[in-house]
Amino acid sequence: MRARRKVAIGLMAMRKLTFLGLVALRSLTELSLLSWLVKPRARLRYKYWTVQDACMRASRVLRISYEVTGCVEPRRAAAVYCFNHLGYIDVLAASRIVAGAYVAGVGLGKRPIFGRALRALDTVFADTRNPADSLRSVNHMSAHLSAGRSLIVFPEGTTSDGQAIARFKRGVFEAAIRTGADVVPVYIEVDGRSHYLSTDDAKTRARWYRDAVGRRPAFFLHLFRLSELDRLDVSIVVGVAIRSVGVSRRQLAEQARNAMMALAKK
């Protein structure tokens, strides 16, 4: 019976991964056709729509249900949306809140396939290796905000198990101060559900983070384990916007982190 159960779970995971691959292929095809079919002025809007559509389809494949609470009224002005980071499910969750440019580490942009997809999505790559690269990244983020495009950022700079919120990287807050953009804290909670796994094991599989000795499963192994779950429940709490006027980037980062920790307790 246990062997049959493992086979059934494995087949379900492979079916989900196949459909996820088809979603990714469709989205990349649509993005490649934008330069031919859409006028430059409207191209970016269609890019964001394509991303949100792909995230919605991927959520259906993975059987993700969302509950969004808090300050959910749509904003007209561009803002910096700060999310805690539990894994790649956060990317799908962020698309439920805002259409904008994602901010990612420069290392992701160097990966052969994944990096190319991120560049096609107008991703801003944050580089903090030296002051010159850091300044270039801040200028890029500021340009997006000045053009009316919101930023989606995971300011902890890495994923975690959700037990604590790490100190925030400050570059994106410098961009917010330069442009006067508000900072919107958003807290995400992800729970996995499975008939065959314990509650704790299912919750662990839903997240992608380094263990006590700094090891983290390979991305595709994590994706396979994620696909083995029956469903995922994602709770999203949107906080009150924080003004970026009259504060330093250190103060703004601390305010955003404190606001996110307060959301986590709700």
C-alpha positions in Angstrom: 0.0 0.0 0.0 2.8 2.4 0.8 4.5 1.7 -2.5 1.3 2.4 -4.4 0.9 5.6 -2.5 4.4 6.8 -3.4 3.7 6.0 -7.1 0.4 7.9 -7.0 2.0 10.9 -5.4 4.9 10.8 -7.9 2.6 10.6 -10.9 0.6 13.5 -9.6 3.8 15.6 -9.2 5.0 14.7 -12.7 1.6 15.7 -14.1 1.7 19.1 -12.3 5.3 19.7 -13.5 4.3 18.9 -17.1 1.6 21.5 -16.9 3.9 24.0 -15.3 6.3 23.5 -18.1 3.5 24.2 -20.6 2.5 27.4 -18.7 6.1 28.6 -18.8 6.5 27.8 -22.5 3.3 29.6 -23.4 4.3 32.7 -21.4 7.8 32.8 -22.9 6.3 32.5 -26.4 3.9 35.4 -25.7 6.8 37.5 -24.4 8.9 36.9 -27.4 6.0 37.9 -29.7 5.4 41.2 -27.9 8.2 42.9 -29.8 6.6 42.0 -33.1 2.9 42.5 -32.3 2.6 45.2 -29.7 3.6 48.9 -30.0 6.6 49.9 -27.7 4.4 52.2 -25.6 2.1 49.4 -24.6 4.7 46.6 -24.5 5.4 46.9 -20.8 1.8 46.8 -19.8 1.4 43.5 -21.8 4.5 42.1 -20.1 3.0 42.6 -16.7 -0.3 41.2 -17.9 1.5 38.1 -19.2 3.3 37.6 -15.9 0.0 37.8 -13.9 -1.7 35.5 -16.3 1.1 32.9 -16.0 1.1 33.2 -12.2 -2.6 32.6 -12.2 -2.3 29.5 -14.4 0.6 28.1 -12.3 -1.5 28.7 -9.2 -4.3 26.6 -10.6 -1.9 23.8 -11.5 -0.4 23.7 -8.0 -3.9 24.1 -6.5 -3.1 27.2 -4.5 -5.9 29.0 -2.7 -5.3 32.7 -1.7 -6.8 34.7 1.1 -6.0 38.4 0.9 -6.7 40.8 3.8 -5.6 44.2 5.0 -5.3 47.3 2.8 -6.3 45.7 -0.5 -7.6 48.9 -2.2 -5.7 49.3 -5.6 -3.1 52.1 -5.7 -2.6 54.4 -8.6 0.8 55.7 -7.8 3.9 53.5 -8.1 5.1 52.1 -4.8 7.7 49.7 -3.4 5.9 46.4 -2.3 8.0 44.6 0.3 7.3 40.9 0.8 8.8 38.3 3.2 10.4 35.5 1.4 9.5 31.8 2.0 10.2 30.4 -1.5 9.1 30.8 -5.1 5.4 30.6 -4.1 5.9 34.2 -3.0 6.4 35.2 -6.6 3.0 33.8 -7.5 1.4 35.4 -4.4 2.9 38.9 -5.2 1.1 38.8 -8.6 -2.2 38.7 -6.8 -1.4 42.1 -5.2 0.4 44.2 -7.7 1.6 44.3 -11.3 5.2 45.6 -11.4 8.8 44.9 -11.9 10.4 42.3 -9.7 13.7 43.0 -8.0 16.1 40.0 -7.9 19.7 39.3 -7.0 22.2 39.7 -9.8 23.2 36.0 -9.5 19.7 34.9 -10.7 20.2 36.9 -13.9 23.3 34.9 -14.8 21.5 31.5 -14.9 21.1 30.3 -18.5 17.3 29.8 -18.8 15.9 31.4 -15.6 18.0 34.5 -16.1 16.9 35.0 -19.6 13.2 34.7 -18.5 13.8 37.2 -15.8 15.4 39.7 -18.2 12.4 39.3 -20.5 10.1 40.2 -17.6 11.8 43.6 -17.1 13.4 42.4 -13.8 15.6 44.8 -11.9 18.8 43.0 -10.8 20.2 44.3 -7.5 24.0 44.1 -7.2 25.6 45.0 -3.9 29.1 43.6 -4.5 30.7 47.1 -4.6 29.5 50.7 -4.3 29.5 51.4 -8.0 27.3 48.4 -8.8 25.0 49.2 -5.9 24.6 52.8 -7.1 23.8 51.5 -10.6 21.1 49.2 -9.1 19.5 52.0 -7.1 19.5 54.3 -10.2 17.7 51.5 -12.1 15.1 51.0 -9.4 14.6 54.8 -9.2 14.0 55.0 -12.9 11.3 52.4 -12.7 9.5 54.2 -9.9 9.8 57.6 -11.6 8.2 56.1 -14.7 5.2 55.0 -12.6 6.2 51.3 -12.4 5.9 49.7 -9.0 8.6 47.4 -7.6 8.1 44.0 -6.1 11.0 43.2 -3.7 11.9 40.6 -1.1 14.2 42.8 1.0 15.5 40.0 3.3 17.7 39.0 0.3 17.1 35.3 0.9 14.4 32.8 1.8 13.7 31.6 5.3 11.5 29.2 7.2 9.2 32.1 8.3 10.2 31.9 12.0 11.8 35.3 11.9 12.2 38.2 9.5 15.8 39.1 8.7 17.1 42.6 8.5 16.3 44.3 5.2 18.7 45.3 2.4 18.5 49.0 2.1 19.1 49.8 -1.6 15.4 49.7 -2.7 14.6 52.1 0.2 17.1 54.6 -1.2 15.2 54.4 -4.5 11.9 55.0 -2.7 13.3 58.1 -0.9 14.7 59.5 -4.1 11.3 59.3 -5.9 9.0 59.9 -2.9 7.4 56.5 -3.5 5.5 54.8 -0.6 6.6 51.5 0.8 3.9 48.9 1.2 4.7 46.0 3.6 3.1 42.6 2.7 3.3 39.5 4.8 2.8 36.0 3.3 2.1 32.8 5.1 2.2 29.5 3.1 0.8 26.2 4.3 1.0 22.9 2.5 -1.8 20.3 2.7 -1.5 16.6 2.0 -3.4 13.4 2.9 -0.2 11.4 3.1 2.1 13.8 5.0 2.1 15.3 8.5 1.1 18.9 8.9 4.7 19.9 9.7 6.2 18.0 6.8 3.7 19.5 4.4 4.4 23.0 5.7 8.2 22.4 5.3 7.8 21.2 1.7 5.9 24.4 0.9 9.0 26.5 1.7 12.4 26.7 0.3 15.2 27.7 2.7 18.6 26.8 4.0 18.8 24.5 7.0 21.0 24.9 10.1 24.2 24.0 8.2 23.4 26.3 5.2 22.1 23.6 2.8 19.1 24.2 0.6 17.5 21.6 -1.8 18.1 22.1 -5.5 15.4 24.2 -7.1 13.9 21.5 -9.2 13.9 19.0 -6.3 12.0 21.7 -4.3 9.5 22.1 -7.2 9.0 18.4 -7.3 8.3 18.2 -3.6 6.0 21.1 -3.9 4.1 19.3 -6.6 3.6 16.3 -4.4 1.3 18.3 -2.1 -2.4 18.1 -2.6 -2.9 21.9 -2.3 -1.4 25.0 -0.9 -3.1 27.7 1.3 -1.5 31.1 1.0 -2.5 34.0 3.3 -1.6 37.5 2.3 -1.8 40.5 4.6 -1.3 43.9 3.0 -0.1 46.6 5.4 -0.6 50.4 5.5 1.6 52.3 3.1 4.7 54.0 4.7 5.7 57.4 3.6 9.3 57.8 2.4 9.6 61.5 3.0 11.9 62.9 5.7 13.6 59.7 6.7 16.9 57.9 6.0 17.0 54.6 4.2 18.0 52.9 7.4 15.0 54.3 9.2 12.7 53.5 6.3 14.0 49.9 6.2 13.4 49.5 9.9 9.9 50.9 9.7 9.0 48.5 6.9 10.5 45.5 8.8 8.6 46.4 12.0 5.4 46.8 10.0 5.9 43.4 8.4 6.5 41.8 11.8 3.3 43.4 13.1 1.4 41.9 10.2 2.9 38.5 11.0 1.3 38.6 14.4 -2.2 39.2 13.0 
